[in-house]
Amino acid sequence: MSIRLKLTLSYAGFLMLAGTLLLAAVWLFLLEPVPDDWNRRLLYENPNRQLLLRNFAPAAAAVLAFLLLFGLLGGWFLAGRMLAPLTRITSATRTAANGSLSHRIRLPGRKDEFHELADAFDTMLARLEAHVAEQRRFAANASHELRTPLAISKALLDVARTDPNHDTEELIDRLNDVNTRAIELTEALLLISRAEQRSFAQERVDLSLMAEEATETLLPVAEKNGVTIESSGDVTLTTGSPTLLLQLTTNLVHNAIIHNLPEQGTVWVSTAVRPDTVVLTVENTGERVTPQLASTLTEPFQRGTERTHTDHAGIGLGLAIVQTITHAHDGTLTLTPRSAGGLRITVELPAAS
């Protein structure tokens, strides 16, 4: 049976029960006190119990029949009115199941349980639509980025095949660079997928140690580009994957180095402890960044300012990986342009219990 039919039968059943109890009360409190040996002199003026029962029973049956019919019709109507919002929600669900995520319920009327359900469903559809659009854009960009090194490799091989006198060493070096870029891009995509699925063990991690290790590892890169790294902070314990958090810190520091001033640039790396969270902050000098540009830097394959003083091509996934790892650890990522130029990036993660 449908929910509407069940509600209709429930309404009719309760109405019949109430009617039966009412008629029983009438019988007990009005008819029961009538004596059997009523004065015969008053027989034609006042009915006895049998006469009252004979007249009362058909009327009671008619009333119960009317209550049954009224309960069924009224219950069917009321159930339909009450379940109308659920019908709209069901229709929207079927529409979304067919692939149309732009449809919204927008249920009118007062705030009740159905209205809250419809609003929650609309919110879910909006987030799902945005997520699907982001995934499609990411897949298209990834396909384009992976296609580029493969096309370059094919072109180099075609040149080598048609020109036997071509410099072999130069060809090998260029093929090595192209393949290295393709491998880095593939590993970055796998890292993003792993972080999104949260397929990692939870351990206690000190962000200050992650920052220290990333700084020491990238110190040669900073010296090569004339950038000074300054680090400070306290012990900042959180829970998560040491490998992913080290990748997050390394990406932030590396990004701050290569997007810096050609000479006398500076990178500041610091950690701090708050009541319920730990914070990692990476700042750098550099060109001025507009708030509009800063809001797009975490999108996949979105590159920031041009880097004329470094030979690192980049794959455009550095901050996208940082954002994915941050969300996988239930944290927040904030990008704030510095007034003097450069960027301040803050990662806030839950503190270890």
Backbone hydrogen bonds, N-H to C=O, Kabsch-Sander energy under -0.5 kcal/mol:
donor,donor_aa,acceptor,acceptor_aa,energy
6,K,2,S,-2.3
7,L,3,I,-2.6
8,T,4,R,-2.3
9,L,5,L,-2.6
10,S,6,K,-2.1
11,Y,7,L,-2.7
12,A,8,T,-2.7
13,G,9,L,-2.6
14,F,10,S,-2.4
15,L,11,Y,-2.3
16,M,12,A,-2.5
17,L,13,G,-2.3
18,A,14,F,-2.5
19,G,15,L,-2.4
20,T,16,M,-2.7
21,L,17,L,-2.4
22,L,18,A,-2.1
23,L,19,G,-2.4
24,A,20,T,-2.5
25,A,21,L,-2.1
26,V,22,L,-2.0
27,W,23,L,-2.3
28,L,24,A,-2.6
29,F,25,A,-2.5
30,L,26,V,-1.9
31,L,26,V,-0.8
31,L,27,W,-1.0
32,E,27,W,-1.8
34,V,31,L,-1.4
38,W,36,D,-1.1
42,L,39,N,-1.9
43,L,40,R,-1.6
46,N,42,L,-3.3
52,L,48,N,-2.4
53,L,49,R,-2.8
54,R,50,Q,-2.6
55,N,51,L,-1.7
56,F,52,L,-2.4
57,A,53,L,-2.5
59,A,55,N,-0.8
60,A,56,F,-2.6
61,A,57,A,-2.5
62,A,58,P,-2.4
63,V,59,A,-2.3
64,L,60,A,-2.5
65,A,61,A,-2.3
66,F,62,A,-2.4
67,L,63,V,-2.7
68,L,64,L,-2.3
69,L,65,A,-2.4
70,F,66,F,-3.1
71,G,67,L,-2.7
72,L,68,L,-2.3
73,L,69,L,-2.5
74,G,70,F,-2.8
75,G,71,G,-2.3
76,W,72,L,-2.2
77,F,73,L,-2.1
78,L,74,G,-2.9
79,A,75,G,-2.7
80,G,76,W,-1.8
81,R,77,F,-2.2
82,M,78,L,-2.5
83,L,79,A,-2.2
84,A,80,G,-0.6
84,A,81,R,-0.6
87,T,83,L,-1.7
88,R,84,A,-1.7
89,I,85,P,-2.2
90,T,86,L,-2.4
91,S,87,T,-2.3
92,A,88,R,-2.3
93,T,89,I,-2.1
94,R,90,T,-2.2
95,T,91,S,-2.1
96,A,92,A,-2.4
97,A,93,T,-2.3
98,N,94,R,-1.3
99,G,96,A,-1.6
100,S,95,T,-1.8
101,L,99,G,-1.0
112,D,110,R,-0.7
116,E,112,D,-2.5
117,L,113,E,-2.2
118,A,114,F,-2.5
119,D,115,H,-2.5
120,A,116,E,-2.5
121,F,117,L,-2.1
122,D,118,A,-2.4
123,T,119,D,-2.3
124,M,120,A,-2.2
125,L,121,F,-2.4
126,A,122,D,-2.3
127,R,123,T,-2.3
128,L,124,M,-2.7
129,E,125,L,-2.8
130,A,126,A,-2.2
131,H,127,R,-2.6
132,V,128,L,-2.7
133,A,129,E,-2.4
134,E,130,A,-2.3
135,Q,131,H,-2.6
136,R,132,V,-2.6
137,R,133,A,-2.4
138,F,134,E,-2.6
139,A,135,Q,-2.7
140,A,136,R,-2.4
141,N,137,R,-2.5
142,A,138,F,-2.9
143,S,139,A,-2.4
144,H,140,A,-2.1
145,E,141,N,-2.9
146,L,142,A,-2.6
147,R,143,S,-1.9
148,T,144,H,-1.6
150,L,146,L,-1.2
151,A,147,R,-2.6
152,I,148,T,-2.3
153,S,149,P,-2.5
154,K,150,L,-2.3
155,A,151,A,-2.3
156,L,152,I,-2.5
157,L,153,S,-2.4
158,D,154,K,-2.3
159,V,155,A,-2.2
160,A,156,L,-2.3
161,R,157,L,-2.0
162,T,158,D,-2.1
163,D,159,V,-2.1
166,H,163,D,-1.8
171,L,167,D,-1.8
172,I,168,T,-2.7
173,D,169,E,-2.4
174,R,170,E,-2.3
175,L,171,L,-2.5
176,N,172,I,-2.4
177,D,173,D,-2.2
178,V,174,R,-2.4
179,N,175,L,-2.6
180,T,176,N,-2.4
181,R,177,D,-2.1
182,A,178,V,-2.1
183,I,179,N,-2.5
184,E,180,T,-2.5
185,L,181,R,-2.3
186,T,182,A,-2.3
187,E,183,I,-2.6
188,A,184,E,-2.2
189,L,185,L,-2.2
190,L,186,T,-2.3
191,L,187,E,-2.2
192,I,188,A,-2.2
193,S,189,L,-2.2
194,R,190,L,-2.4
195,A,191,L,-2.4
196,E,192,I,-2.5
197,Q,193,S,-1.8
198,R,194,R,-0.6
198,R,195,A,-0.8
199,S,194,R,-1.5
200,F,198,R,-1.5
203,E,201,A,-0.5
203,E,240,G,-2.2
205,V,238,T,-3.1
207,L,205,V,-0.7
207,L,236,T,-3.0
209,L,206,D,-0.5
210,M,206,D,-1.7
211,A,207,L,-2.6
212,E,208,S,-2.1
213,E,209,L,-2.5
214,A,210,M,-2.4
215,T,211,A,-2.2
216,E,212,E,-2.3
217,T,213,E,-2.2
218,L,214,A,-2.1
219,L,215,T,-0.5
219,L,216,E,-0.6
222,A,218,L,-2.2
223,E,219,L,-2.6
224,K,220,P,-2.3
225,N,221,V,-1.5
226,G,223,E,-1.0
227,V,222,A,-3.2
228,T,265,G,-2.8
230,E,267,V,-3.1
232,S,269,V,-2.1
234,D,271,T,-0.8
237,L,235,V,-0.5
238,T,205,V,-2.9
239,T,350,P,-0.6
240,G,203,E,-3.0
245,L,241,S,-2.5
246,L,242,P,-2.2
247,Q,243,T,-2.0
248,L,244,L,-2.5
249,T,245,L,-2.3
250,T,246,L,-2.7
251,N,247,Q,-2.6
252,L,248,L,-2.0
253,V,249,T,-2.5
254,H,250,T,-2.8
255,N,251,N,-2.5
256,A,252,L,-2.1
257,I,253,V,-1.7
258,I,254,H,-2.3
259,H,255,N,-1.7
260,N,258,I,-0.8
264,Q,226,G,-0.6
265,G,226,G,-1.2
267,V,228,T,-2.9
268,W,283,E,-2.4
269,V,230,E,-3.0
269,V,267,V,-0.5
270,S,281,T,-2.6
271,T,232,S,-1.0
272,A,279,V,-2.2
274,R,277,T,-3.1
278,V,349,L,-2.8
279,V,272,A,-2.9
280,L,347,V,-2.7
281,T,270,S,-3.0
282,V,345,I,-2.6
283,E,268,W,-2.6
284,N,343,L,-1.4
285,T,266,T,-1.9
294,A,290,T,-2.5
295,S,291,P,-1.8
296,T,293,L,-1.3
297,L,293,L,-0.6
297,L,294,A,-0.8
299,E,296,T,-1.5
301,F,316,G,-2.6
302,Q,299,E,-1.6
302,Q,316,G,-0.8
303,R,301,F,-0.6
308,T,306,E,-0.7
313,A,311,D,-0.6
321,I,317,L,-2.5
322,V,318,G,-1.7
323,Q,319,L,-2.6
324,T,320,A,-2.1
325,I,321,I,-2.7
326,T,322,V,-2.4
327,H,323,Q,-2.5
328,A,324,T,-2.1
329,H,325,I,-1.1
329,H,326,T,-0.6
330,D,327,H,-1.8
331,G,326,T,-2.7
332,T,348,E,-2.2
334,T,346,T,-2.5
336,T,334,T,-0.5
336,T,344,R,-2.9
338,R,342,G,-1.7
341,G,338,R,-1.3
342,G,287,E,-2.3
343,L,284,N,-0.6
344,R,336,T,-2.7
345,I,282,V,-2.8
345,I,343,L,-0.5
346,T,334,T,-2.6
347,V,280,L,-3.0
348,E,332,T,-2.5
348,E,346,T,-0.5
349,L,278,V,-2.6
349,L,347,V,-0.5
351,A,276,D,-2.4
352,A,237,L,-2.2
